[in-house]
Structure formats: C-alpha cells, structure tokens
C-alpha cells in the first residue's frame, strides 16, 4: 500500500548505486528501505520484516543516491556564464572579486543567496561544500539560509589578507583570524544540517602569518578544511615564487599543518600535480574535488583523474560555480567523462577515459565519503536519495537501468526530479 512519508518507509522503483569505483548495482523493480534516516539496504523483493512500513511506489522511476558537490562558490552563482573567455587569474580580477565585495551588504547577500538555496533544493545534489566570502555577517546568513533547505552543507568563511583588491582584502592576518574565531565559536552546535569548514582561499592570497593562525584555529575547533591546489600553471608558478622554501604547492600547505592527516581536507582542481604531490595527497588522505567544466572554461587544463585514481587518491566532483555554469553534479559527471577523453587523446594515451560507472561513483560514493557513510544505498549509509522520472527522455527501444542512468547524466534537469530525500527527510516532494 502507499503510505505517509516519514523517517521509516520503503521506496519501490528501479534502483542504481555504486558498490565501488568500477561497479554499479542495478535492481529493476527493487525495494529500498529507510529506517531512522538510514538505508537498510536494497532488495529484489521486500523481506517480510519490512512489510509493515509505508510503501512509496515509484515504479518505472530511477532511484539514485543524492549527488555530492565537493566544491562551489555560493556568491558566484549570480554571475554564472560571464567571463568565460578569460583565464583563471584574469577572471578572478574582472568578475569574482568585484562580485564578492557586494556581500558586505546583507540585503544584497540575502537576495543572492536565496537564489542559490532555491537552485540547490530543486536540483539533484543533497550534500555541498561551499565557499562564502570574507564577510562574517553574510557567511552566517548563508549558513542560516542553507539550514532551512534541509540539505547537508559545509560552509566556509573565506580568508584572504594579501594579493587581492583592497575592497575585498582583509586588513590583517590578526583581524582575519579574529573574525574566523568569532564565526567558528558562533557556529558550533548551532545547526543540524550545516557545519563550518575552514577556508583559506588559496596560498597566494593568504600570508604565512594567517596560515599559521588558521592552523591553530583548526586545532582548537577541530573543523575540516577546503582550499585550491594546482588549478592553473600561472597559479602554480605564483606559489613557487611566494613559497621558495617549499618543494611544491602541496608541500606549502603541509608546512603549515593544513594538508590532510588529522585535518579532513578537500583540495579543488589538482590539474597540474607533480608526482611528489600525488604521493603526499595519498599519504595525507586529502580529497580532490575534480571540477571538469570550470577547468575547461577558465583554460586551466584537464586534471589527470585516471592517474590520481590509479594512485588511490580520494576524488569527488565539484561544480565550481561560477567557473562552472551548472550546479548539477550530473553535468559534472558528463563533463568528467568528456574531458577524460580529451586528455587521453591529446595528453597521455596511457590514461584511459572514465567510464559511466566511474563518473557516477565520483559524484556519489567517491565524494560522499568525505561526509562519512554517504553516497550509497548499502545498509547503514545515511539515506540521501533522488527519484528521477526519465520517461520524457525518449528512446524508441528498451533501455537497461544503467543505460537510463547514462542518459540522465547527459540530458536530465531539475524537472525530472520528482522527490529528494536527505537523511530520510523529503526536502523536495
């Protein structure tokens, strides 16, 4: 029978999720069980002991884990698609920094962030790691607004005290650290779904003094960290000049104690890593947020995802709005496959392109593991799920569940999402 949605229910439909990097499990006409906000597993037929739970019948619909975005800039949502003829550092100066300066005005921030929240609720992502700006009040506002969406988000107040325009640059390392301390203290225990993540923007705009202070704050508050790594060749050379005593970009972060290990860390991009950096990333269990569309749009390059995977590096996907124009991680999956083919063709024939299964893994279980047991329907995982009505994605012949998944990656939009669950709660019904 059909039943009222609650924390305990069964969904019936065509279910697909990753078992590992290379393996999809597809169960046509299967049953996905949720109890107390966690998956109890997927079954071809419903076990007797779950028969008393409400049944939500989504026959012929795709049931997928919620998607995970490991890297987006919330204040950049407003100017998506602008400046795509520029390279990274030029684009930051021409568009990003002027736009982010507007968030000192809370009225502007409220309107802009409301659009971000609406877009994310309607889309397929259920978990997001996002950057705010340097502005403390606007960062708190973003956290408050994202809390109301029901999505699980990590939000970072940005730190930057050098090498950026005076209208956005924090006046000193001490003031940046003081505001960050105030923000972390006020955020602790305040939210159910939103949490703080330490966010030095990237080494070129953070002084050595500030990085040292942030390391102390990280220890005091025990929060994760997000930043950027090896995004463009120009950026890598800039870091080399700023940090002459470091072996490379990754080592510069590590020298401040802000590169994985005891600090759960996401580094976005990693387009131009050296072999020593890849080894350090693996050793420190740093997550890489692969942002294929942004890397193409801003002429940064194509990340060596196959080489990173072969070296057992933890990788997820990022939209990198507004370097990327789309928040949907379905788009990032499709772009990851496409750019991996270009790299295989033009850069290194030994690096095989990504498969559909691998791209889906990166956008679900691969990135989801940064949040814990997230991104799968295996028993014990947090129940994040999206119900996709793909009947309008026409095919004149029968498709397998895996083939339907591939078409959803490439053709779906928010209109195809019937329902969305986060930790067992329906956030789009």
N, C-alpha and C positions, 0 to 999 in steps of 0.2 A: 504494500500500500504506500501511497505518498504521505509524507509526514511533515510536521513543522520543523524548520531548520533550528538546530540547537548545537551545542558542543558535541553531541553524540548522534551520529547518523551514518547512513550508508549512501554512497553515490554509485549509481549503475550507469555504465557507458563504456566507451572504447578508450581504454586506459594505456598510457605510454609514459615510461620514465626510464632513467638511466640506472643500470646496475653498476657500471664502471665507465671509464673513458671510452671504451670501444663497443659497449653492449647496451642495446635498448631492450627493455622488456615491454612487449605489446600484448595486451589482453583484450580481445574484442568481446564486447558484451560482458565485461568483468564487473567486480564489486570492490569498491574502495571504502574502507571502514575508518571512521574518525571517532575517537573517544577522548574526551577531556583535552581536545585541541591537538591530539597527536594521531598519526596514522597507525592503524593496527594491521596494515598490510593490504595486499591486493589478491583477490580470489576469483578463479574462473566461475565458481558457483558459491553462493553465500553459505557459510557454515551455520549450523543450527543455532549456535550460541549468540549469533548476532541478529537472529530473525526478529527480535523484539524492538530493534532500533528503527527509527523512521527511515524510510527508503525514498531517496530523491532520484527519480527516474529521468536520466538524460540519455536514453537510448539513441544510438547513432551520432552522439556528440563525442568530441575528443576531450578526454580528461587528462590534463597535464599538470606537472608541478608548476607553482608560480615561478616566474623568472627573476633573476638576481642581477642588479646593476651595481657593480663594484666601483663605479666612478662617474659622477656627474656634478656639474656646477649649477646649483639651483638659480643663482642670479643671472646666469647667462641664457636661461630659457627664453627671455624676452627678445633676444636678437639672433635666434637660430636662423641659419641660412645667409647671414650677412658676412661679408668679408671673405668669402670662400675662394677668392682669387689671390689671397695673401698667404705668406708663410707664417709659421707659428709666432715668432717674436714680434714681427710687424703687426700681426693680428691682435696680439695682446695689447700693444700700444694704441692701436687705432680703434678697437671696439671693446675689448674686455675691461680694461682698467677704467675708461670713462663710464661704462655702464655700471660697473660695481660701485663706483663712487656715489651713485644715486641712492644707494641703500642706507645712507646716513639719514635719509628722510623716511620715517616709519610709514607714512601714508603711501609713498611710492612702493616701499617694500611689501606692504600688506597686499596691495593690488597685484603686484608681480608674482608674489609667492602664492596667492590664491589660484592663479592660472597654473602654476607648477603642480599644486596639490590636485586640482581637478584633472589635469592630464594624467598624472600618475595613478589616480584612483581608477580612471577609465581604461587604462592600459593593462598589459599583461604582467607587469613587474609587481612583485609582492615585497621585495627587500631592496633597499637602495642605500648606498654610501654616498653622501653628498657634501659638497663644499658650500658654505655660506660666503660671507665676506669678512673683512676685518672688523666690522661694526658689531659691537656687543649687543645692543638692543635688537637689531634686526636678526641676529643669529638666534636669540631667544624667541623672537616672533616666529621664525621659520620652524623651530622645534615645536612650539605650541601648535602651529597650524598643521604640521605633519602628524602630530599625535592624534588629531581629530580624524584623520583619514583611516586609521586602523592598520596602515602599512607599518612594517618594521623598518626603521631608518636609523642610520648613524649620521649625525650632522656635525660638521666641524666649523668652528670659528677660525678663519684664516689668519695666519701670522705672516707678516712681511714688513721688514723695517729698513730695507735698503734697495737700491737699484730699481725703484719704481716711482711713478709720478708723485710729487709732493701732496697732491689732493687725495691720494689713497694710502700713501706710506705711513705706517705707524711711526710716531716721532722718536721712539727709542725702544731698545730691547726691553728695558725695565718696564715701560708702560705696556708694551705688547704682552709681556709675561704677567703683569698685574691684572690686565683685563681678562686674560685667559684663565687665571686663577679664579677670579670672580665668577666667570662663566661656568667653569667646571664645578665649583662649590655649589652654585645655584642649581645646576642641572642634576646633581647626584640625587637619585631617588625620586625625582620629580615626575618621571614619565613611566608608562607601562610599555610603550612600543618604541620610543625614541631614546637614543643614548648619544653621548658625546664621543667624538673621535678627534684626537689631536691632529692639527692640520697646518704644519709649516708648508707654505705653498710649494716652494722648491728652493734648493740651496741658493741659487743666485739672488733671491730676494730676502734671505734670512741670514743675518750676521752670525758669526761664530758665537758671540755673546748670547744672542737669542736662542740659538740651538742648544747651548748648554743649559739655559734656563728651562727650556721646554723638556729637556731630559729629566730635570728634577721634578717638574710638574707631572710628567708621565709616571714616575716612581710614586709620587705622593698619591695620585688619584687612580693609578692602575687602569689607564684607558688605552685603547688601541691607537694606531697612528696611520695617516694616509698622506701621501705626497706623490711627486712625479720623479721619474727616473729615465734618463737616456731617451727623451722624446724626440729630439732632433739633433742633427750633427752640430749645429750652431750652439745649442744649449750645452751639449757635452763639452765642446771646446771652451765655453764660458766657465763652466765648473772647473775645468782643468786649470785655468788661469787664476780663478778665485781660491782654489784649494791645492796649491802646488805640493803640499806635503802628503796629499792623499794619492793612492795608487790609481784610483778611478772614481767615478761618480758614486757607486755603491759604497766604496770604502769611505768616502767623505761622510755619508750618513752614519756608517758604522762607527766612525771615530768619535761621534757624539753619543753613541749608545742608543741610536734611534733607527735601527735596522734589524727588525725581527728578533729572534731569540725569545727573550721574555716579554717583548713588545709585539703583540699581534699587529702586523704591518701589511698595508696594501701600497704597492708602488704602481702608478699608472704608466702604461705605454711600453717601456723597455724595448724600444725599436733598435737601438744601437748598442747592445751589451757586449762587453769583452768576455772572453772565456773565464777570466778570474771573477768577474761579476756574476756570471751564471752560477759558478761554484759557490759563491758567497750567498746568493739568493737561496740556493737549495739548502745550504748549511744552516741558514738562519730561518728557514721556513717562511720566507717572505712571499706574499701573494702578488702576482702580477695581474693588473687589470688591462686586458687587451682591448684596445679601442680602435678597431679597424677603419671605421668611417672617418673619424677625426684625423687619424694618421694620414689618410689619403687627402682629405680636404685641406689640411694645413701643410701639405708637402713634407711631412715628417719622414715618411718611408713605410715599409711593411715589416712589422715585427716578426722575428724568427720563431713563430709559435711552435712549429714542429721541433725545432732544436731545443726549445725550452721544455716541451713535453717529454722529449727523449731524455732530458736531464732531470726528470722527476720534479720539475718546478710546479708549484701550485698556481693554476691560472683560472681566472674567470673573465667575464666580459664587462665592458663599460660602454655606456652611450657617449660619454664625454661631451654632453651638451654644454656649450654650443659649438664646440669643434665638430661634434656630430650633430646632425639635424633632427634626429629621431630619438625619443626616449625609449621606444620599444626594444627590448633585447632580442626579440625575433629578428629585427632588422640587423642587429649586431651579429647574430648567428649567420645570416645570409652573407653579410659583408666579410665575415671572418673566412668563410669558405672561398669567396671570390678572390680576396686579396692573397690568400694562401696559394691559390693557383697562379697568380701573377708572380709571386715570389719564386715558386717552383720553376716557372717558365723563364724568368728574367734574371734571377739572382743565384739560385742554387738548386740544381736538378735533383740533388740528393734529399731535399726536404719535400716529402710527399704532401700534397694538398690535404686539407682537413676533410673528413667525411661528415655526412649529416649527423651521425651518431656523436662524433666528437664535438661538433659545434653545439649541439643540444646539451651535451654534458657540460661544456664550459659555461653556458648560460643558466644552468640549473644546479646540479650537484657540485660542479667544479667551483663556482663562485659561492654557492650556498654554504659550503663547508666553513667559510670564514665566519659565518653566524652560528656554527655548531652543527647539529643534525638537521640540516635544511637542504632542500632541493631534490628530495627523493620521496617515494611513497613506501619505502621499506618500513617495517614495523619499528616504532619508536621515534621516527622523524616528525618534526613539527609539521602540522597539517596546513601547508600552503598549496592551493590548487586553483586552476583556472578551467572553466568549462567553455569549450570553443564550439560554436555552431559553424561548421565549414561547408554546409550544404550549398552555399552560394558560390563557392569556389569550384566552378563547373568542370566536370570530366565526363565524357560520354562512355566511359568504361569503368569497371570496378577498380578501386584502389585499396591497397593494404593500409593498415593503421600507420605504418612507417612512411608510406608514400603520402598519405594525407598530412602527416607531420611536416614533411618537406615542403609541401605546398603552403601550409600555414606559415612556415618560416618566411616564405618569399612573398605571399600575397595577402596575408591577413592584416586587419586593422582593428581598432577598438570596437567596431560594430559587431565583430564576430565573437566577442567575449560576452557570454550570457551571464555568467556568475564568476565571482572571485572570492577565495577564502584565504584568510591569514590566521594562522594558529587556530583553525577551526571556526573562526568568525567570518560571516559573509560580509564583505566590505563593498561588493557590487552585486546587487541581487535584482 
